[in-house]
Amino acid sequence: MAGITLSESSAARYEAEGFAERHSQDYVPCQYNSDTMLKYISDHKLPLTFDSFEKAFVALSKQFRLWPSPAVMASMSAEQIRKLDTEIGVPRYDFRGKITGRDWPDGVTNLIASSEREWSRQRTISDCRPTNQKLVGHKPTPKEIATWSSSQFREWQNANEQ
């Protein structure tokens, strides 16, 4: 998208903001989704208009290439979530080179972390998730931590919060 003028850039931003506002319930405005949609628009040589954003959103959503909103994700089947994980998850390998799982892309991980921080600020003692008692006070070795998934690490952190 090199070589666009300031007015074209402003118009594109206006179109993108209009799209994000219209899809506030089903589009997550994170860096990963933005980059993915802009790449689709660029690859298909579409103009930076509302209709192009709409076309990219529909096509990429059907292919499970965008991070879905919490409302959309709550209605997804287990099979659809597995497909999402396969499509946008970044493979995690063991020391033999075998895929042991997948992590979410950085733009998504930052979004999850910020929403979890917000959730933790708003929660009360009565709605805290139960902790795994085996993890309370457990001091893992660096080697053990290296083998954990991000959810296992978060569970350990939650169990050992002061």
C-alpha positions in Angstrom: 0.0 0.0 0.0 3.0 2.2 -0.6 2.4 5.4 -2.5 -1.0 6.4 -1.2 -1.7 10.0 -0.5 -2.7 11.5 2.8 -6.3 12.0 1.6 -6.5 8.3 0.5 -5.1 7.2 3.8 -7.7 9.3 5.7 -10.4 7.9 3.6 -9.2 4.4 4.2 -9.1 5.0 7.9 -12.7 6.4 7.8 -13.9 3.3 5.9 -12.0 0.9 8.4 -13.5 2.7 11.4 -17.0 2.5 9.9 -16.5 -1.2 9.3 -15.3 -1.8 12.9 -18.2 0.2 14.3 -20.7 -1.7 12.3 -19.2 -5.0 13.3 -18.5 -4.1 17.0 -20.2 -7.3 18.1 -18.5 -9.8 15.8 -15.1 -8.2 14.8 -12.2 -8.0 17.3 -10.0 -5.0 16.3 -6.7 -6.5 17.3 -3.4 -6.3 15.4 -3.6 -9.9 14.1 -7.1 -9.3 12.6 -6.1 -5.9 11.1 -3.0 -7.3 9.5 -4.9 -10.4 8.1 -7.7 -8.3 6.6 -5.3 -5.8 5.0 -3.2 -8.6 3.5 -6.4 -10.1 2.0 -7.4 -6.7 0.6 -3.9 -6.2 -0.8 -3.6 -9.8 -2.2 -6.9 -9.4 -4.0 -6.1 -5.9 -5.2 -9.2 -4.4 -3.6 -9.6 -0.7 -2.9 -9.6 0.4 0.8 -13.4 0.8 1.0 -16.1 -0.4 3.4 -17.2 -3.0 0.9 -13.7 -4.4 0.6 -13.4 -4.7 4.4 -16.8 -6.4 4.4 -15.7 -8.8 1.7 -12.5 -9.6 3.5 -14.3 -10.1 6.8 -16.8 -12.5 5.3 -14.2 -14.5 3.4 -11.7 -14.7 6.2 -14.3 -15.6 8.8 -15.5 -18.5 6.7 -11.9 -19.8 6.5 -11.4 -19.3 10.3 -8.5 -16.9 9.6 -9.7 -14.2 12.0 -9.8 -14.2 15.7 -13.5 -14.2 16.6 -15.3 -12.1 19.2 -16.2 -13.7 22.5 -19.8 -13.7 21.5 -19.0 -15.6 18.2 -16.6 -17.9 20.0 -19.2 -18.9 22.6 -21.5 -20.1 19.8 -18.7 -22.1 18.0 -18.7 -25.9 18.1 -15.6 -27.8 19.4 -14.8 -28.7 15.8 -14.9 -25.1 14.7 -12.6 -24.1 17.5 -10.2 -26.9 16.5 -10.3 -25.6 13.0 -9.6 -22.1 14.3 -6.7 -23.4 16.3 -5.3 -25.2 13.2 -5.7 -22.1 11.0 -4.3 -19.3 13.1 -2.5 -21.2 15.9 1.3 -21.0 15.9 2.8 -24.6 16.3 4.6 -25.3 19.5 7.3 -28.0 19.2 9.0 -30.4 21.6 12.8 -31.1 21.6 12.2 -33.8 18.9 10.6 -31.3 16.6 7.1 -32.8 17.1 4.2 -30.4 17.4 2.9 -30.6 20.9 0.2 -27.9 20.6 -0.5 -24.4 19.3 -0.3 -20.9 20.7 -2.3 -17.9 19.6 -0.6 -15.3 17.4 1.0 -12.3 19.3 -1.7 -9.8 18.3 -4.3 -12.1 19.8 -2.3 -13.0 22.9 -2.0 -9.3 23.8 -5.7 -8.9 23.3 -6.4 -11.9 25.6 -4.0 -10.7 28.2 -5.5 -7.2 28.3 -9.1 -8.6 28.6 -8.0 -11.0 31.3 -6.4 -8.2 33.2 -9.6 -6.2 32.9 -11.6 -9.3 34.0 -9.3 -9.8 37.0 -9.9 -6.1 38.1 -13.6 -6.5 37.9 -14.0 -9.9 39.6 -14.9 -10.5 43.2 -13.9 -13.3 45.6 -17.1 -15.1 45.0 -16.7 -15.4 41.2 -13.0 -16.5 41.2 -12.2 -19.6 39.3 -11.3 -22.5 41.6 -7.5 -23.2 41.6 -5.8 -26.5 41.3 -4.6 -27.2 44.9 -1.7 -29.2 43.6 -0.2 -26.0 42.1 -0.5 -23.9 45.2 3.0 -23.4 46.5 4.5 -25.5 43.8 8.0 -24.2 42.6 8.5 -25.5 39.1 11.9 -25.8 37.5 12.7 -23.7 34.4 12.8 -27.0 32.4 9.3 -27.9 33.7 8.0 -24.4 32.8 9.4 -24.7 29.3 7.2 -27.7 28.6 3.9 -26.0 29.8 1.4 -24.5 27.5 0.4 -20.9 28.1 -2.8 -22.0 29.8 -0.9 -24.3 32.2 1.4 -21.4 33.0 -1.6 -19.1 33.7 -3.2 -21.7 35.9 0.0 -22.0 37.9 0.2 -18.2 38.2 -3.4 -17.9 39.3 -2.9 -20.6 41.9 0.1 -18.7 43.3 -1.2 -15.2 43.2 -0.9 -13.3 46.5 
